[in-house]
């Protein structure tokens, strides 16, 4: 891939991560992978994706047991043309709970995208989770795959 094409994919990735509101979280469960819909945010450098969950959920317990996970983000519109037109992103990395007292900046970033979740975020039973992204796989035009190492 040329440097120009790589830069175009990075711009596309950044735009998609900032525009889309939701992602599918994939965690390792005892028998099979476990999926959950989460409202996510991203840091400007694209190195960290984060979401909020209640500490009593399966996803939280699965992440405590094994921090390796993936987030799947896409811009499909539920039309047959999505096979060609949709862009999908798989983010892979490790997820840990954020120490909230020292990371108010992440809370502000999260709430700037999801202000309606302020009460959920501030609940003592909620955890702010952060994925330290190792790799993105960006797919466009059905089979055009670009891997970006972070």
N, C-alpha and C positions, 0 to 999 in steps of 0.2 A: 504494500500500500504506500502511496506517495505521502509525503509530509502534508500536502494540501488536503488530500482526502482524509487523513487522520485528524487534522484540525477541524474539518467539516463535521466529522463524526463526534468529536468532543463538544463542539458547539451544539449539535443536535442532542447529545446526551444531557448536557447542562440544561437546555431548554425543556426537555421532557421531564427531567427530575424536578424542575421548579414549577412546571405547569400542572402536572398530575397530582392529585390529592391522595390517592390510595395505592397500596401495594399489597401483593400477596406474600406473606411471610411463610417460608418453608423451614421447619425445624425437624430435628431427628427425634422421633418418638420410639418407644420400645420395639414395635413391630414394623411400622411403616412411616414414611414421612408424614408430617402433620402440617396442614396449611391453615392460615388465618388471614383475614383481611385487616389491614392496619392503615391508619392515617399517618403518613410519614412526612418528614422534612429532610432537607439536605443542607450541608454547609457549603459555602461558596466555592471551596476548593474541591468539592465532590468526594472528599476522603471519608466523610461520615454521613450516614443516614440514621435517623432516629425516629422513634415512635413511643407511644405510651401504652402501657397495659396494666391491668390489675394484677397484683402479686398472687392472686388466688387462681389464675388461669392456667390451663395446660401449657400454653406457649411459654409462659414465664418459667414454669417448672422444667420444661424441656430445655430451655436456654440455660438455666442454672446447671443442669446436668451435662449439657454439651453446647458450648457457645458457638459452634460452627453452624452457619445458617445461610439462607439465600433470600433475597427479596426480588420479586418479579413485578415490574412496572410496565404498563403499556398504554397506548392511546387509541385502542380499538373503539369502534363505534357500533359494533354488532351488525355489520353489513358484510355481505360476501366479498366486497372489495378490500376488506381488512387483510386478506391473505397477501395482498400486494402493498396496500397503503399503510397499514399499521406498523408502528415501530415498537419493538419490545426490548426491554433491558432486564438482564439478570445480573444482580449485584451479589457477589459472594464475599463472605468475610466472617468475622467473629463479632458476636454481640455480647455486650456487658451492660449491667445497670450503671447509670450515671450517678455519681455522687452529687446530689442536687445542691448542697450548700455552696459548692465551689464552681458550679456551672450554670449560673443564671443566664448567661449568654445563649446557651442552647435552648433553654426554656423560652427566651424571647424569640429566637428564630422559629421555634416550633409554633408558638402562639401567633406569630405574624402570618403564618399559613393556615392555622387552624384556631382562630380566636374562639370559636364555639366550644372548644374542648378545654377551656381554662379551668373550669370547676373539676373536670376529670383529672387534669394534670396536677392540680393542687391537692387532691385527695391523699391522705396518708397511706391509703392502700394501693396507690398507683406507683408505678416505677417508670422512669424515663430510661429507655433502652437505646443504646448506641451501637450501630454496626460500624466497625472499622473496616472499610472496604479494601479488599485485596485485588479484586478484579471485577470488571464489567464486561458482559457480553452484550453487544448491541446488534440487533437484527432488524434489517429493513429490506423492503422489496422481497419478502418471503424467505430468501436464502442468502442474503448478503450479510455475513457475520463479521463483526469486528471485535477483537478482544483488546481491552485497554487495562493494562496493569497499573495499579495505584502505588 
